[in-house]
């Protein structure tokens, strides 16, 4: 045992070398798992933004349908305010249902943002405020149309004023979602680039580790074992004067 002190054993050197390679393999696996998880999360964010764009577009369509029916009802002779309002009820309910779908989608977006930075959380909450303003504008329009006389001119003036205030909010909501979608795709691209560099670094380190492992451990070990095998063969042929110079104080050094 005293002969082994002061030098790493062959077993320990092999264990350290294989352990280093195993650690590098584990790092590569973790990088792959991390990249897959982050990519899936960012793609989900982009997909949800696309869904919200579609819902906002559907909301715009329902509001347009409501305006068309309102103009048609105003031009119909013999319709009182209550009857005209009753005919608009179905269209108004369709608009409010579209608002509810967009509102639910934005609520999910705010909930998903809890794991993101505070700026992104604030930005998503602001989108809900914009939707609330659009809803308030529509409710005011619906109430005003219900009380208007059967005259197309005041109705068109009311609709023009509504469009002037509503359209910028609608366009801003769509633009916000487009930016969110573009930001998610850009983040996927940045993640891909970082993973490529990280994978290249791991490969380079692994190649260096294997090279060092071979030059420092396996090749010298193979050479020493070859010397031992040659000496054993010589002794087997009767050359009892064979001698080996002890190199190192590990297991093979003791064997020599």
C-alpha atoms as an extended CHARMM CRD file, in Angstrom:
* protein
*
       256  EXT
         1         1  UNK       CA              0.0000000000        0.0000000000        0.0000000000  PROA      1               0.0000000000
         2         2  UNK       CA              2.8250000000        2.3930000000        0.7470000000  PROA      2               0.0000000000
         3         3  UNK       CA              4.0820000000        2.0120000000       -2.8200000000  PROA      3               0.0000000000
         4         4  UNK       CA              0.8000000000        3.4130000000       -4.0850000000  PROA      4               0.0000000000
         5         5  UNK       CA              0.9550000000        6.6270000000       -2.1370000000  PROA      5               0.0000000000
         6         6  UNK       CA              1.9590000000        9.7670000000       -4.0610000000  PROA      6               0.0000000000
         7         7  UNK       CA              0.5050000000        8.5990000000       -7.3810000000  PROA      7               0.0000000000
         8         8  UNK       CA             -3.0300000000        8.2620000000       -8.7360000000  PROA      8               0.0000000000
         9         9  UNK       CA             -4.0070000000        4.6770000000       -9.3480000000  PROA      9               0.0000000000
        10        10  UNK       CA             -4.8700000000        3.4880000000      -12.8450000000  PROA      10              0.0000000000
        11        11  UNK       CA             -8.4200000000        2.7990000000      -11.7490000000  PROA      11              0.0000000000
        12        12  UNK       CA             -8.8500000000        6.3040000000      -10.4030000000  PROA      12              0.0000000000
        13        13  UNK       CA             -7.4190000000        7.9000000000      -13.5520000000  PROA      13              0.0000000000
        14        14  UNK       CA             -9.7510000000        5.8650000000      -15.7330000000  PROA      14              0.0000000000
        15        15  UNK       CA            -12.6480000000        6.7640000000      -13.4780000000  PROA      15              0.0000000000
        16        16  UNK       CA            -11.8230000000       10.4750000000      -13.6530000000  PROA      16              0.0000000000
        17        17  UNK       CA            -11.5060000000       10.3890000000      -17.4400000000  PROA      17              0.0000000000
        18        18  UNK       CA            -14.7680000000        8.5420000000      -18.0180000000  PROA      18              0.0000000000
        19        19  UNK       CA            -16.4770000000       10.7230000000      -15.4060000000  PROA      19              0.0000000000
        20        20  UNK       CA            -15.4460000000       13.8680000000      -17.2730000000  PROA      20              0.0000000000
        21        21  UNK       CA            -16.7950000000       12.4840000000      -20.5320000000  PROA      21              0.0000000000
        22        22  UNK       CA            -20.0280000000       11.4710000000      -18.7820000000  PROA      22              0.0000000000
        23        23  UNK       CA            -20.4070000000       15.0040000000      -17.3790000000  PROA      23              0.0000000000
        24        24  UNK       CA            -19.9680000000       16.4820000000      -20.8530000000  PROA      24              0.0000000000
        25        25  UNK       CA            -22.5850000000       14.0840000000      -22.2210000000  PROA      25              0.0000000000
        26        26  UNK       CA            -24.9650000000       15.1240000000      -19.4270000000  PROA      26              0.0000000000
        27        27  UNK       CA            -24.3750000000       18.8090000000      -20.2200000000  PROA      27              0.0000000000
        28        28  UNK       CA            -25.1650000000       18.1540000000      -23.8690000000  PROA      28              0.0000000000
        29        29  UNK       CA            -28.3780000000       16.3510000000      -22.8880000000  PROA      29              0.0000000000
        30        30  UNK       CA            -29.3870000000       19.2050000000      -20.5780000000  PROA      30              0.0000000000
        31        31  UNK       CA            -28.7390000000       21.7540000000      -23.3210000000  PROA      31              0.0000000000
        32        32  UNK       CA            -30.9230000000       19.7490000000      -25.6830000000  PROA      32              0.0000000000
        33        33  UNK       CA            -33.7380000000       19.4660000000      -23.1370000000  PROA      33              0.0000000000
        34        34  UNK       CA            -33.4920000000       23.1710000000      -22.2670000000  PROA      34              0.0000000000
        35        35  UNK       CA            -33.5590000000       24.1680000000      -25.9260000000  PROA      35              0.0000000000
        36        36  UNK       CA            -36.5860000000       21.9840000000      -26.6300000000  PROA      36              0.0000000000
        37        37  UNK       CA            -38.4960000000       23.3510000000      -23.6270000000  PROA      37              0.0000000000
        38        38  UNK       CA            -37.6850000000       26.9870000000      -24.3730000000  PROA      38              0.0000000000
        39        39  UNK       CA            -38.4750000000       26.6000000000      -28.0650000000  PROA      39              0.0000000000
        40        40  UNK       CA            -41.8260000000       25.0090000000      -27.2640000000  PROA      40              0.0000000000
        41        41  UNK       CA            -42.6470000000       27.8460000000      -24.8470000000  PROA      41              0.0000000000
        42        42  UNK       CA            -41.7470000000       30.5580000000      -27.3640000000  PROA      42              0.0000000000
        43        43  UNK       CA            -43.6490000000       28.8380000000      -30.1640000000  PROA      43              0.0000000000
        44        44  UNK       CA            -46.6750000000       28.6480000000      -27.8690000000  PROA      44              0.0000000000
        45        45  UNK       CA            -46.3780000000       32.3940000000      -27.2140000000  PROA      45              0.0000000000
        46        46  UNK       CA            -46.2810000000       33.0730000000      -30.9610000000  PROA      46              0.0000000000
        47        47  UNK       CA            -49.2370000000       30.7380000000      -31.5780000000  PROA      47              0.0000000000
        48        48  UNK       CA            -51.2810000000       32.4080000000      -28.8340000000  PROA      48              0.0000000000
        49        49  UNK       CA            -50.4990000000       35.8410000000      -30.3050000000  PROA      49              0.0000000000
        50        50  UNK       CA            -51.6700000000       34.5930000000      -33.7080000000  PROA      50              0.0000000000
        51        51  UNK       CA            -54.8750000000       33.3000000000      -32.1050000000  PROA      51              0.0000000000
        52        52  UNK       CA            -55.4970000000       36.6920000000      -30.4950000000  PROA      52              0.0000000000
        53        53  UNK       CA            -54.9600000000       38.4050000000      -33.8630000000  PROA      53              0.0000000000
        54        54  UNK       CA            -57.6330000000       36.1570000000      -35.3630000000  PROA      54              0.0000000000
        55        55  UNK       CA            -60.0090000000       36.8570000000      -32.4650000000  PROA      55              0.0000000000
        56        56  UNK       CA            -59.4960000000       40.6190000000      -32.7750000000  PROA      56              0.0000000000
        57        57  UNK       CA            -60.1210000000       40.3470000000      -36.5240000000  PROA      57              0.0000000000
        58        58  UNK       CA            -63.3400000000       38.4490000000      -35.8000000000  PROA      58              0.0000000000
        59        59  UNK       CA            -64.3240000000       41.1840000000      -33.3420000000  PROA      59              0.0000000000
        60        60  UNK       CA            -63.7830000000       43.8000000000      -36.0360000000  PROA      60              0.0000000000
        61        61  UNK       CA            -66.0080000000       41.8100000000      -38.3680000000  PROA      61              0.0000000000
        62        62  UNK       CA            -68.8060000000       41.5620000000      -35.7900000000  PROA      62              0.0000000000
        63        63  UNK       CA            -68.6540000000       45.3250000000      -35.1660000000  PROA      63              0.0000000000
        64        64  UNK       CA            -68.8220000000       45.9140000000      -38.9300000000  PROA      64              0.0000000000
        65        65  UNK       CA            -71.8740000000       43.6510000000      -39.1950000000  PROA      65              0.0000000000
        66        66  UNK       CA            -73.5250000000       45.5900000000      -36.3810000000  PROA      66              0.0000000000
        67        67  UNK       CA            -72.8930000000       48.9110000000      -38.1350000000  PROA      67              0.0000000000
        68        68  UNK       CA            -74.2890000000       47.6220000000      -41.4410000000  PROA      68              0.0000000000
        69        69  UNK       CA            -77.4670000000       46.3290000000      -39.8060000000  PROA      69              0.0000000000
        70        70  UNK       CA            -77.8420000000       49.5880000000      -37.8680000000  PROA      70              0.0000000000
        71        71  UNK       CA            -77.7090000000       51.6260000000      -41.0850000000  PROA      71              0.0000000000
        72        72  UNK       CA            -80.1400000000       49.2800000000      -42.7910000000  PROA      72              0.0000000000
        73        73  UNK       CA            -82.5880000000       49.5140000000      -39.8830000000  PROA      73              0.0000000000
        74        74  UNK       CA            -82.3250000000       53.3040000000      -39.8240000000  PROA      74              0.0000000000
        75        75  UNK       CA            -83.2910000000       53.4230000000      -43.4830000000  PROA      75              0.0000000000
        76        76  UNK       CA            -86.2940000000       51.1410000000      -43.0230000000  PROA      76              0.0000000000
        77        77  UNK       CA            -89.5400000000       53.1430000000      -42.8060000000  PROA      77              0.0000000000
        78        78  UNK       CA            -91.9730000000       52.7250000000      -39.9390000000  PROA      78              0.0000000000
        79        79  UNK       CA            -89.5230000000       51.2890000000      -37.3710000000  PROA      79              0.0000000000
        80        80  UNK       CA            -89.5060000000       52.8070000000      -33.9000000000  PROA      80              0.0000000000
        81        81  UNK       CA            -86.4200000000       52.9920000000      -31.6540000000  PROA      81              0.0000000000
        82        82  UNK       CA            -87.4350000000       49.9780000000      -29.5950000000  PROA      82              0.0000000000
        83        83  UNK       CA            -88.1130000000       47.8150000000      -32.6290000000  PROA      83              0.0000000000
        84        84  UNK       CA            -84.8550000000       48.8750000000      -34.2400000000  PROA      84              0.0000000000
        85        85  UNK       CA            -83.0110000000       48.1120000000      -31.0050000000  PROA      85              0.0000000000
        86        86  UNK       CA            -84.6560000000       44.6910000000      -30.8440000000  PROA      86              0.0000000000
        87        87  UNK       CA            -83.4650000000       43.9000000000      -34.3610000000  PROA      87              0.0000000000
        88        88  UNK       CA            -79.9270000000       44.9510000000      -33.4110000000  PROA      88              0.0000000000
        89        89  UNK       CA            -79.8840000000       42.8420000000      -30.2470000000  PROA      89              0.0000000000
        90        90  UNK       CA            -78.6010000000       39.7090000000      -31.9830000000  PROA      90              0.0000000000
        91        91  UNK       CA            -75.7640000000       41.6500000000      -33.6480000000  PROA      91              0.0000000000
        92        92  UNK       CA            -74.8880000000       43.4100000000      -30.4080000000  PROA      92              0.0000000000
        93        93  UNK       CA            -74.7620000000       40.0900000000      -28.5650000000  PROA      93              0.0000000000
        94        94  UNK       CA            -72.4740000000       38.6920000000      -31.2560000000  PROA      94              0.0000000000
        95        95  UNK       CA            -70.1470000000       41.6730000000      -30.7470000000  PROA      95              0.0000000000
        96        96  UNK       CA            -70.1550000000       41.2040000000      -26.9670000000  PROA      96              0.0000000000
        97        97  UNK       CA            -69.4380000000       37.4880000000      -27.3840000000  PROA      97              0.0000000000
        98        98  UNK       CA            -66.4420000000       38.3990000000      -29.5860000000  PROA      98              0.0000000000
        99        99  UNK       CA            -65.2870000000       40.8380000000      -26.8970000000  PROA      99              0.0000000000
       100       100  UNK       CA            -65.5550000000       38.0520000000      -24.3070000000  PROA      100             0.0000000000
       101       101  UNK       CA            -63.3990000000       35.7070000000      -26.3960000000  PROA      101             0.0000000000
       102       102  UNK       CA            -60.6900000000       38.3290000000      -26.8660000000  PROA      102             0.0000000000
       103       103  UNK       CA            -60.8750000000       39.2200000000      -23.1720000000  PROA      103             0.0000000000
       104       104  UNK       CA            -60.4240000000       35.5620000000      -22.1720000000  PROA      104             0.0000000000
       105       105  UNK       CA            -57.4490000000       35.2240000000      -24.5280000000  PROA      105             0.0000000000
       106       106  UNK       CA            -55.8210000000       38.3600000000      -23.0780000000  PROA      106             0.0000000000
       107       107  UNK       CA            -56.4340000000       37.0940000000      -19.5380000000  PROA      107             0.0000000000
       108       108  UNK       CA            -54.6010000000       33.8830000000      -20.4270000000  PROA      108             0.0000000000
       109       109  UNK       CA            -51.7660000000       35.9730000000      -21.8830000000  PROA      109             0.0000000000
       110       110  UNK       CA            -51.4500000000       37.9590000000      -18.6540000000  PROA      110             0.0000000000
       111       111  UNK       CA            -51.4880000000       34.7180000000      -16.6570000000  PROA      111             0.0000000000
       112       112  UNK       CA            -48.7780000000       33.2270000000      -18.8700000000  PROA      112             0.0000000000
       113       113  UNK       CA            -46.6540000000       36.3570000000      -18.3890000000  PROA      113             0.0000000000
       114       114  UNK       CA            -46.1990000000       35.7060000000      -14.6710000000  PROA      114             0.0000000000
       115       115  UNK       CA            -42.9840000000       33.8560000000      -15.4050000000  PROA      115             0.0000000000
       116       116  UNK       CA            -41.6750000000       36.6450000000      -17.6600000000  PROA      116             0.0000000000
       117       117  UNK       CA            -40.0470000000       39.9750000000      -16.8770000000  PROA      117             0.0000000000
       118       118  UNK       CA            -42.1490000000       42.7880000000      -15.3110000000  PROA      118             0.0000000000
       119       119  UNK       CA            -42.0980000000       44.8780000000      -18.5090000000  PROA      119             0.0000000000
       120       120  UNK       CA            -43.7730000000       42.1010000000      -20.4660000000  PROA      120             0.0000000000
       121       121  UNK       CA            -46.3510000000       41.6150000000      -17.7010000000  PROA      121             0.0000000000
       122       122  UNK       CA            -47.1550000000       45.3340000000      -17.7790000000  PROA      122             0.0000000000
       123       123  UNK       CA            -47.4030000000       45.3500000000      -21.5750000000  PROA      123             0.0000000000
       124       124  UNK       CA            -49.8860000000       42.4890000000      -21.5790000000  PROA      124             0.0000000000
       125       125  UNK       CA            -51.9870000000       44.0990000000      -18.8560000000  PROA      125             0.0000000000
       126       126  UNK       CA            -52.1000000000       47.3070000000      -20.9320000000  PROA      126             0.0000000000
       127       127  UNK       CA            -53.6320000000       45.3840000000      -23.8240000000  PROA      127             0.0000000000
       128       128  UNK       CA            -56.5490000000       44.4490000000      -21.5650000000  PROA      128             0.0000000000
       129       129  UNK       CA            -57.0810000000       48.1570000000      -20.8260000000  PROA      129             0.0000000000
       130       130  UNK       CA            -57.2730000000       48.8880000000      -24.5450000000  PROA      130             0.0000000000
       131       131  UNK       CA            -59.8860000000       46.1720000000      -24.9620000000  PROA      131             0.0000000000
       132       132  UNK       CA            -61.8850000000       47.6190000000      -22.0660000000  PROA      132             0.0000000000
       133       133  UNK       CA            -61.9160000000       51.0290000000      -23.7750000000  PROA      133             0.0000000000
       134       134  UNK       CA            -63.1200000000       49.4410000000      -27.0180000000  PROA      134             0.0000000000
       135       135  UNK       CA            -65.8870000000       47.6550000000      -25.1470000000  PROA      135             0.0000000000
       136       136  UNK       CA            -66.9500000000       50.8980000000      -23.4500000000  PROA      136             0.0000000000
       137       137  UNK       CA            -67.0740000000       52.6750000000      -26.8230000000  PROA      137             0.0000000000
       138       138  UNK       CA            -69.2730000000       49.9610000000      -28.2980000000  PROA      138             0.0000000000
       139       139  UNK       CA            -71.6110000000       49.9440000000      -25.3080000000  PROA      139             0.0000000000
       140       140  UNK       CA            -71.9830000000       53.7240000000      -25.6460000000  PROA      140             0.0000000000
       141       141  UNK       CA            -72.6710000000       53.3450000000      -29.3970000000  PROA      141             0.0000000000
       142       142  UNK       CA            -75.2750000000       50.6520000000      -28.7930000000  PROA      142             0.0000000000
       143       143  UNK       CA            -77.0400000000       52.7480000000      -26.1860000000  PROA      143             0.0000000000
       144       144  UNK       CA            -76.9730000000       55.8200000000      -28.4500000000  PROA      144             0.0000000000
       145       145  UNK       CA            -78.3510000000       53.9510000000      -31.4750000000  PROA      145             0.0000000000
       146       146  UNK       CA            -81.1670000000       52.5130000000      -29.3880000000  PROA      146             0.0000000000
       147       147  UNK       CA            -82.3120000000       56.0510000000      -28.5340000000  PROA      147             0.0000000000
       148       148  UNK       CA            -81.8370000000       57.6420000000      -31.9640000000  PROA      148             0.0000000000
       149       149  UNK       CA            -84.8240000000       58.4470000000      -34.1990000000  PROA      149             0.0000000000
       150       150  UNK       CA            -85.2090000000       56.5930000000      -37.4930000000  PROA      150             0.0000000000
       151       151  UNK       CA            -82.9790000000       59.0320000000      -39.3600000000  PROA      151             0.0000000000
       152       152  UNK       CA            -79.8770000000       57.7740000000      -41.1930000000  PROA      152             0.0000000000
       153       153  UNK       CA            -77.9820000000       61.0470000000      -40.9250000000  PROA      153             0.0000000000
       154       154  UNK       CA            -77.6060000000       61.2000000000      -37.1040000000  PROA      154             0.0000000000
       155       155  UNK       CA            -76.8930000000       57.4790000000      -37.1080000000  PROA      155             0.0000000000
       156       156  UNK       CA            -74.1050000000       57.8300000000      -39.6440000000  PROA      156             0.0000000000
       157       157  UNK       CA            -72.6480000000       60.7110000000      -37.6380000000  PROA      157             0.0000000000
       158       158  UNK       CA            -72.7350000000       58.5260000000      -34.5320000000  PROA      158             0.0000000000
       159       159  UNK       CA            -71.0830000000       55.6540000000      -36.3840000000  PROA      159             0.0000000000
       160       160  UNK       CA            -68.4080000000       57.9490000000      -37.8400000000  PROA      160             0.0000000000
       161       161  UNK       CA            -67.5560000000       59.2740000000      -34.3940000000  PROA      161             0.0000000000
       162       162  UNK       CA            -67.4140000000       55.7240000000      -33.0690000000  PROA      162             0.0000000000
       163       163  UNK       CA            -65.1270000000       54.5920000000      -35.8920000000  PROA      163             0.0000000000
       164       164  UNK       CA            -62.8060000000       57.5450000000      -35.3140000000  PROA      164             0.0000000000
       165       165  UNK       CA            -62.2540000000       56.5000000000      -31.6970000000  PROA      165             0.0000000000
       166       166  UNK       CA            -62.5660000000       52.7220000000      -32.0980000000  PROA      166             0.0000000000
       167       167  UNK       CA            -60.3470000000       52.0690000000      -35.1370000000  PROA      167             0.0000000000
       168       168  UNK       CA            -57.0780000000       53.3390000000      -33.5950000000  PROA      168             0.0000000000
       169       169  UNK       CA            -57.6110000000       51.1400000000      -30.5490000000  PROA      169             0.0000000000
       170       170  UNK       CA            -58.3900000000       48.1430000000      -32.7630000000  PROA      170             0.0000000000
       171       171  UNK       CA            -55.3500000000       48.7350000000      -34.9590000000  PROA      171             0.0000000000
       172       172  UNK       CA            -53.1410000000       49.1740000000      -31.8930000000  PROA      172             0.0000000000
       173       173  UNK       CA            -54.3860000000       45.8850000000      -30.4400000000  PROA      173             0.0000000000
       174       174  UNK       CA            -53.5700000000       44.0400000000      -33.6630000000  PROA      174             0.0000000000
       175       175  UNK       CA            -50.1650000000       45.7200000000      -33.9130000000  PROA      175             0.0000000000
       176       176  UNK       CA            -49.3440000000       44.7740000000      -30.2990000000  PROA      176             0.0000000000
       177       177  UNK       CA            -50.1050000000       41.1370000000      -31.0190000000  PROA      177             0.0000000000
       178       178  UNK       CA            -48.0680000000       41.2160000000      -34.2300000000  PROA      178             0.0000000000
       179       179  UNK       CA            -45.1230000000       42.5910000000      -32.2960000000  PROA      179             0.0000000000
       180       180  UNK       CA            -45.5570000000       39.9030000000      -29.6440000000  PROA      180             0.0000000000
       181       181  UNK       CA            -45.5910000000       37.2270000000      -32.3400000000  PROA      181             0.0000000000
       182       182  UNK       CA            -42.5200000000       38.6970000000      -34.0520000000  PROA      182             0.0000000000
       183       183  UNK       CA            -40.7030000000       38.9900000000      -30.7150000000  PROA      183             0.0000000000
       184       184  UNK       CA            -41.4000000000       35.3230000000      -29.9480000000  PROA      184             0.0000000000
       185       185  UNK       CA            -40.0400000000       34.2000000000      -33.3210000000  PROA      185             0.0000000000
       186       186  UNK       CA            -36.9890000000       36.4440000000      -32.8670000000  PROA      186             0.0000000000
       187       187  UNK       CA            -36.4190000000       34.9000000000      -29.4360000000  PROA      187             0.0000000000
       188       188  UNK       CA            -36.5750000000       31.4200000000      -30.9980000000  PROA      188             0.0000000000
       189       189  UNK       CA            -33.9150000000       32.4590000000      -33.5050000000  PROA      189             0.0000000000
       190       190  UNK       CA            -31.6740000000       33.9060000000      -30.7680000000  PROA      190             0.0000000000
       191       191  UNK       CA            -32.1330000000       30.7530000000      -28.7200000000  PROA      191             0.0000000000
       192       192  UNK       CA            -31.1880000000       28.6290000000      -31.7170000000  PROA      192             0.0000000000
       193       193  UNK       CA            -27.9930000000       30.6330000000      -32.2260000000  PROA      193             0.0000000000
       194       194  UNK       CA            -27.0480000000       30.3850000000      -28.5370000000  PROA      194             0.0000000000
       195       195  UNK       CA            -27.6380000000       26.6370000000      -28.5500000000  PROA      195             0.0000000000
       196       196  UNK       CA            -25.4930000000       26.2350000000      -31.6600000000  PROA      196             0.0000000000
       197       197  UNK       CA            -22.6130000000       28.0630000000      -29.9640000000  PROA      197             0.0000000000
       198       198  UNK       CA            -23.1160000000       26.1270000000      -26.7390000000  PROA      198             0.0000000000
       199       199  UNK       CA            -23.1920000000       22.8210000000      -28.6270000000  PROA      199             0.0000000000
       200       200  UNK       CA            -20.0310000000       23.7920000000      -30.5150000000  PROA      200             0.0000000000
       201       201  UNK       CA            -18.3210000000       24.6260000000      -27.2150000000  PROA      201             0.0000000000
       202       202  UNK       CA            -19.3740000000       21.3040000000      -25.6770000000  PROA      202             0.0000000000
       203       203  UNK       CA            -18.1490000000       19.4220000000      -28.7530000000  PROA      203             0.0000000000
       204       204  UNK       CA            -14.8070000000       21.2450000000      -28.6380000000  PROA      204             0.0000000000
       205       205  UNK       CA            -14.3920000000       20.5600000000      -24.9230000000  PROA      205             0.0000000000
       206       206  UNK       CA            -15.3920000000       16.9280000000      -25.4140000000  PROA      206             0.0000000000
       207       207  UNK       CA            -12.9050000000       16.5250000000      -28.2640000000  PROA      207             0.0000000000
       208       208  UNK       CA            -10.1760000000       18.0770000000      -26.1290000000  PROA      208             0.0000000000
       209       209  UNK       CA            -11.0890000000       15.8740000000      -23.1750000000  PROA      209             0.0000000000
       210       210  UNK       CA            -10.9920000000       12.7260000000      -25.3030000000  PROA      210             0.0000000000
       211       211  UNK       CA             -7.6330000000       13.7690000000      -26.7600000000  PROA      211             0.0000000000
       212       212  UNK       CA             -6.1670000000       14.4380000000      -23.3210000000  PROA      212             0.0000000000
       213       213  UNK       CA             -7.6820000000       11.2150000000      -22.0220000000  PROA      213             0.0000000000
       214       214  UNK       CA             -6.0440000000        9.2820000000      -24.8290000000  PROA      214             0.0000000000
       215       215  UNK       CA             -2.6410000000       10.9820000000      -24.6660000000  PROA      215             0.0000000000
       216       216  UNK       CA             -2.3920000000       11.1070000000      -20.8920000000  PROA      216             0.0000000000
       217       217  UNK       CA             -4.0430000000        7.8430000000      -19.8750000000  PROA      217             0.0000000000
       218       218  UNK       CA             -5.0200000000        5.2660000000      -22.4690000000  PROA      218             0.0000000000
       219       219  UNK       CA             -1.9610000000        5.4640000000      -24.7630000000  PROA      219             0.0000000000
       220       220  UNK       CA              0.6360000000        5.3690000000      -21.9280000000  PROA      220             0.0000000000
       221       221  UNK       CA             -1.3670000000        2.6340000000      -20.2620000000  PROA      221             0.0000000000
       222       222  UNK       CA             -1.4700000000        0.5890000000      -23.4620000000  PROA      222             0.0000000000
       223       223  UNK       CA              2.2640000000        1.0400000000      -23.9560000000  PROA      223             0.0000000000
       224       224  UNK       CA              3.0560000000       -0.0870000000      -20.4050000000  PROA      224             0.0000000000
       225       225  UNK       CA              0.7670000000       -3.0900000000      -20.7060000000  PROA      225             0.0000000000
       226       226  UNK       CA              2.4660000000       -3.9730000000      -23.9830000000  PROA      226             0.0000000000
       227       227  UNK       CA              5.8270000000       -3.8520000000      -22.2100000000  PROA      227             0.0000000000
       228       228  UNK       CA              4.4990000000       -6.1090000000      -19.4620000000  PROA      228             0.0000000000
       229       229  UNK       CA              3.1110000000       -8.5600000000      -22.0320000000  PROA      229             0.0000000000
       230       230  UNK       CA              6.4510000000       -8.6100000000      -23.8710000000  PROA      230             0.0000000000
       231       231  UNK       CA              8.3620000000       -9.2280000000      -20.6310000000  PROA      231             0.0000000000
       232       232  UNK       CA              5.9830000000      -12.0260000000      -19.6660000000  PROA      232             0.0000000000
       233       233  UNK       CA              6.4420000000      -13.6530000000      -23.0790000000  PROA      233             0.0000000000
       234       234  UNK       CA             10.2430000000      -13.3920000000      -22.7440000000  PROA      234             0.0000000000
       235       235  UNK       CA             10.1570000000      -15.0320000000      -19.3160000000  PROA      235             0.0000000000
       236       236  UNK       CA              7.9010000000      -17.7160000000      -20.7650000000  PROA      236             0.0000000000
       237       237  UNK       CA             10.6200000000      -18.4660000000      -23.3220000000  PROA      237             0.0000000000
       238       238  UNK       CA             13.1250000000      -18.8990000000      -20.5140000000  PROA      238             0.0000000000
       239       239  UNK       CA             14.7330000000      -15.4520000000      -20.5320000000  PROA      239             0.0000000000
       240       240  UNK       CA             14.7350000000      -15.0760000000      -16.7680000000  PROA      240             0.0000000000
       241       241  UNK       CA             17.1080000000      -12.1080000000      -16.9450000000  PROA      241             0.0000000000
       242       242  UNK       CA             14.2900000000       -9.9540000000      -18.2890000000  PROA      242             0.0000000000
       243       243  UNK       CA             13.8210000000       -6.7990000000      -16.2420000000  PROA      243             0.0000000000
       244       244  UNK       CA             11.3870000000       -3.8770000000      -16.4380000000  PROA      244             0.0000000000
       245       245  UNK       CA             12.1250000000       -0.4510000000      -15.1000000000  PROA      245             0.0000000000
       246       246  UNK       CA              9.3600000000        0.5430000000      -12.7330000000  PROA      246             0.0000000000
       247       247  UNK       CA              7.5640000000        3.6480000000      -13.9480000000  PROA      247             0.0000000000
       248       248  UNK       CA              5.1760000000        5.2120000000      -11.4970000000  PROA      248             0.0000000000
       249       249  UNK       CA              3.8660000000        3.8780000000       -8.2560000000  PROA      249             0.0000000000
       250       250  UNK       CA              0.4490000000        2.7560000000       -9.4370000000  PROA      250             0.0000000000
       251       251  UNK       CA             -0.7740000000       -0.8030000000      -10.0370000000  PROA      251             0.0000000000
       252       252  UNK       CA              1.3110000000       -1.3150000000      -13.1950000000  PROA      252             0.0000000000
       253       253  UNK       CA              4.3760000000        0.1600000000      -11.5030000000  PROA      253             0.0000000000
       254       254  UNK       CA              3.9820000000       -2.4090000000       -8.7370000000  PROA      254             0.0000000000
       255       255  UNK       CA              3.5480000000       -5.1470000000      -11.3610000000  PROA      255             0.0000000000
       256       256  UNK       CA              6.7890000000       -4.0800000000      -13.0320000000  PROA      256             0.0000000000
